[in-house]
Amino acid sequence: MTHELTESLATKFAAVALGHVGREWPNKMDHVLTGPEDIKGPRELHPIFYGSFDWHSCVHAHWLLARLYRRFPNGAEAKNIRKRLDENFTPEKVAGEVAYLARPSARGFERPYGWAWLLMLQSELSRHQSDEGRRWAATLKPLADAFVRRFQDFLPLATYPIRSGVHSSTSFALTLALDYANTVGDLAFAKFLGVKAASWHSADENVTVNEPSQSDFLSPTLMEAALMTHVFQEGEFRAWFSKFLPKIPDLLLTPATVSDRSDGQIAHLDGLNLSRAWCWRLIRDRMVPTHPAVPRIDEAIGTLLSSALSHIDGDYMGEHWLASFAALALDPYG
């Protein structure tokens, strides 16, 4: 099985994402009701990101479509992708998304996972060289700026990291936010994020690996290490990683068992297998090529990918989000 994002896989992923970015129902909303006037549907509250079962999945479905459009501009779904992004990335709709954030009750909306994915979307759009890609990036920028400010306001208050395997993970959020900061050249924001990550994790040693949990789609251990590949220089990372995880246990290299893909929480484990492959690719690229663990890691990347790629579609509990994580694993540097 290939470890790269091929055009045939891109076509499949695009078709899957196009099938749900405009699908309003079912929908799991992150919406605080302060009174009966707040009882509104997803499309009314979120003029762009109302589909894909939840707001953050709709954001990263748009990221996936934008990534595939740039990587395969002549792909089978390219015209359909452009049509969808042209329809959604308008000043009026972006203003509607920004307006939602101004609600006092929305202070914690999608923190930090959705924040990070929105910045990842903007990071992707900023890499486009086409006229339409530049237009999309300029149009979405006010929303990205709003989430940069949210990170800037929140992180000084965050005394502790959240070492989880789900949406609350601060390692995942800072990894994507750093991708954005480095891509758009916001050196001050990148330094701000890096300093926070280092304050949380630079002294971590001999980590206890006690995973996965039943609902994990991220590895707390590997996600922290992946974050630090964005914070440390190569030599610094190698020194840190040798103390952080001096022995690599088999459980970090072995696919998780997914017993019921119709259960949204259990289906997270397919995402765990994909995100582990993604993290291992980032980590492995910073390791000395002669490191004795490299052959095990290379084998594990293939095993983790093959365990999950055949389950990208088929049940909506995985279909509405897994293709994005497959793209991260197959195309980690875009």
C-alpha positions in Angstrom: 0.0 0.0 0.0 1.3 3.5 -0.9 2.4 5.8 1.8 1.8 8.9 -0.4 -1.2 10.9 -1.5 -1.9 9.6 -5.0 -4.3 11.2 -7.5 -6.7 8.3 -7.2 -6.8 8.7 -3.4 -7.2 12.4 -3.8 -10.2 11.9 -6.1 -11.8 9.5 -3.5 -11.1 11.9 -0.6 -12.5 14.9 -2.5 -15.7 13.0 -3.4 -16.1 12.0 0.2 -15.6 15.6 1.5 -17.8 17.2 -1.2 -20.5 14.8 -0.1 -20.7 16.1 3.4 -19.5 19.8 3.6 -23.0 20.9 2.6 -24.8 18.2 4.6 -26.4 20.0 7.4 -27.9 17.1 9.2 -27.2 15.2 11.5 -25.3 17.9 13.4 -23.6 18.0 16.8 -23.4 21.6 17.7 -21.1 23.5 20.1 -23.6 26.2 20.8 -24.6 27.8 24.2 -28.3 28.8 24.5 -28.7 31.9 26.6 -32.4 32.2 25.8 -35.0 31.0 23.3 -33.8 33.5 20.7 -30.6 31.4 20.4 -32.4 28.4 19.2 -31.2 28.3 15.6 -30.0 25.7 13.2 -26.4 25.2 12.0 -26.7 27.0 8.7 -28.2 30.0 10.3 -25.5 30.2 12.9 -22.6 29.2 10.6 -23.0 30.3 7.0 -19.9 28.5 5.9 -19.2 25.7 8.3 -22.6 24.2 8.9 -22.0 20.7 7.4 -19.9 17.6 8.1 -21.7 16.7 11.4 -19.9 19.5 13.4 -18.2 22.8 12.9 -14.6 21.6 13.2 -15.1 18.7 10.8 -16.6 21.1 8.3 -13.5 23.4 8.7 -11.1 20.6 8.1 -13.1 19.2 5.2 -12.6 22.6 3.6 -8.9 22.3 4.4 -8.9 18.9 2.7 -10.6 20.3 -0.4 -8.2 23.2 -0.6 -5.2 20.9 -0.2 -6.4 18.6 -2.9 -7.2 21.4 -5.2 -3.7 22.8 -4.9 -2.0 19.4 -5.1 -4.1 18.1 -8.0 -5.4 21.1 -9.9 -6.4 19.0 -12.9 -8.0 16.2 -10.7 -11.4 14.8 -11.5 -13.0 16.8 -8.7 -11.1 20.1 -9.1 -14.0 21.9 -10.8 -16.4 20.8 -8.1 -14.0 21.8 -5.4 -13.6 25.3 -6.9 -17.3 25.7 -7.2 -17.8 24.8 -3.5 -15.1 27.0 -2.3 -16.2 29.9 -4.5 -19.7 29.6 -3.0 -18.5 29.4 0.6 -15.6 31.8 0.8 -17.4 35.1 0.4 -17.0 38.3 2.5 -20.6 38.0 3.6 -20.3 34.5 4.8 -17.0 35.1 6.5 -18.5 38.1 8.3 -21.2 35.8 9.6 -18.7 33.3 11.0 -16.8 36.2 12.7 -20.0 37.6 14.1 -20.7 34.3 15.8 -17.4 34.6 17.7 -18.5 38.0 19.1 -21.2 36.4 21.2 -20.1 36.5 24.9 -21.2 32.9 25.2 -18.9 31.8 22.4 -15.7 32.5 24.3 -14.8 28.8 24.5 -16.4 27.9 21.1 -14.3 25.1 19.6 -11.3 25.7 21.8 -8.7 24.7 20.9 -9.3 22.1 18.2 -11.5 24.1 15.9 -9.3 27.1 16.4 -6.3 25.1 15.2 -8.1 23.7 12.2 -9.3 27.1 11.0 -5.7 28.3 11.1 -4.6 25.2 9.2 -7.2 26.0 6.6 -5.8 29.5 6.3 -2.3 28.1 6.2 -3.2 25.9 3.2 -5.0 28.8 1.3 -2.0 31.0 1.8 0.1 28.5 -0.1 -2.1 28.7 -3.2 -0.6 30.5 -6.3 -3.8 30.6 -8.3 -6.0 33.7 -8.5 -8.9 32.0 -6.9 -6.7 30.6 -4.1 -5.3 34.0 -3.3 -8.8 35.4 -3.3 -10.0 32.6 -0.9 -7.1 33.3 1.4 -7.7 37.1 1.5 -11.4 36.5 2.1 -11.0 34.1 5.0 -8.2 36.2 6.6 -10.5 38.1 9.0 -11.7 34.8 10.5 -8.1 33.5 10.8 -7.1 36.8 12.5 -9.9 36.3 15.0 -8.6 32.9 16.0 -5.0 34.1 16.3 -6.3 36.6 18.8 -8.1 33.8 20.7 -4.8 31.9 21.0 -3.1 35.0 22.1 -5.7 35.7 24.8 -6.0 32.1 26.0 -2.5 30.7 26.1 -1.2 33.1 28.8 -4.1 31.8 31.0 -3.4 28.2 30.3 -1.1 27.2 33.2 -1.1 23.5 32.2 -1.2 21.6 28.9 -4.0 19.2 28.1 -2.5 15.8 27.5 -5.4 14.1 25.9 -6.1 12.0 22.9 -9.2 13.9 21.8 -10.2 17.5 20.8 -8.9 19.2 23.9 -5.3 18.3 23.1 -3.1 21.3 23.3 -0.3 19.5 21.5 -2.4 19.0 18.5 -3.7 22.6 18.6 -0.2 24.1 18.9 1.1 21.9 16.1 -1.4 23.2 13.6 -1.1 26.8 14.8 2.6 26.6 14.4 2.1 25.3 10.9 0.0 28.4 10.2 2.4 30.8 11.8 5.4 29.5 9.9 3.6 29.3 6.6 2.3 32.8 6.7 5.5 34.2 8.1 4.0 35.4 11.4 7.3 35.1 13.3 6.0 36.8 16.5 3.0 34.4 16.7 5.3 31.4 16.0 7.7 32.5 18.8 4.7 33.0 21.1 3.5 29.4 20.4 6.9 27.9 20.6 7.7 29.5 24.0 4.5 28.1 25.4 5.1 24.7 24.0 8.6 24.7 25.4 7.4 25.9 28.8 5.0 22.9 29.0 7.1 20.1 27.5 10.9 20.8 27.3 11.6 19.1 30.6 9.4 16.1 30.0 11.4 12.8 30.4 10.6 9.1 30.6 7.0 9.5 29.6 4.6 6.9 30.9 2.8 5.5 27.9 -0.7 4.5 28.9 -2.8 4.5 25.8 -5.0 4.3 23.9 -8.2 5.3 25.6 -11.4 4.0 24.1 -12.2 7.3 22.4 -8.8 8.5 21.3 -8.1 9.7 17.8 -4.7 11.2 18.9 -1.8 9.7 20.7 -1.0 12.0 23.6 2.6 10.7 23.6 3.3 11.0 19.9 1.4 14.2 19.5 3.6 15.9 22.0 6.7 14.7 20.2 5.2 15.8 16.9 4.7 19.3 18.4 8.2 19.5 19.5 9.5 18.8 16.0 8.1 22.2 15.2 9.7 23.8 18.3 13.2 22.4 18.5 16.0 22.4 15.9 16.9 18.9 14.7 19.7 18.3 17.1 17.7 19.7 20.0 14.8 17.5 19.1 16.9 14.4 19.0 18.4 15.1 22.4 14.9 15.8 23.8 13.3 12.8 22.2 15.9 10.4 23.6 15.0 11.5 27.1 11.3 11.8 26.5 10.8 8.3 25.0 14.0 6.4 25.6 12.3 3.1 24.7 9.6 2.9 22.1 6.9 0.5 23.2 5.2 -1.8 20.7 1.8 -0.3 21.6 2.7 3.0 19.9 3.5 1.1 16.7 0.5 -1.3 16.7 -2.9 -0.4 15.2 -5.7 0.1 17.7 -8.7 -2.3 17.4 -11.9 -0.7 16.1 -14.8 -2.8 17.3 -17.8 -0.8 16.0 -17.4 1.8 13.2 -21.1 2.9 13.6 -20.3 4.2 17.1 -18.8 7.7 16.7 -16.6 7.5 19.8 -15.2 4.0 19.0 -14.7 5.1 15.3 -12.2 7.6 16.7 -9.7 4.8 16.8 -9.4 4.7 13.0 -8.4 8.3 13.3 -5.9 7.3 16.0 -4.2 4.9 13.6 -4.0 7.6 11.0 -2.7 10.3 13.3 -0.1 7.9 14.7 1.2 7.4 11.2 1.3 11.1 10.7 3.1 11.8 13.9 5.6 9.0 13.3 6.4 10.5 9.9 7.2 13.8 11.5 9.2 12.3 14.3 11.1 9.8 12.0 12.2 12.6 9.7 14.0 14.3 12.7 15.7 11.1 13.9 19.2 10.0 12.9 18.7 7.7 9.9 20.8 5.0 11.7 18.6 5.1 14.8 17.8 1.4 15.7 14.1 2.2 15.9 13.8 3.5 12.3 13.0 0.1 10.7 10.3 -0.6 13.3 8.8 2.9 12.7 8.9 2.6 9.0 7.1 -0.8 9.2 4.6 0.6 11.7 3.7 3.6 9.4 2.7 1.2 6.7 0.7 -1.0 9.1 -1.1 1.9 10.7 -2.1 3.3 7.3 -3.3 0.0 5.9 -5.4 -0.6 9.0 -7.4 2.6 8.4 -7.4 3.7 4.8 -10.1 1.2 3.8 -12.4 2.7 6.3 -12.4 6.3 5.2 -16.0 6.0 4.0 -18.9 3.7 4.6 -20.3 4.9 7.9 -21.0 8.6 8.5 -19.4 8.5 12.0 -16.1 8.1 10.3 -16.8 9.4 6.8 -17.4 13.0 8.0 -13.8 13.4 9.2 -11.3 10.5 8.5 -10.2 11.6 5.1 -8.6 14.7 6.5 -6.5 12.6 8.9 -5.6 10.3 6.0 -4.4 13.3 4.1 -2.2 14.4 7.0 -0.7 11.0 7.2 -0.1 10.6 3.5 0.9 14.1 2.7 2.4 15.5 6.0 4.2 18.4 4.4 1.8 19.2 1.6 
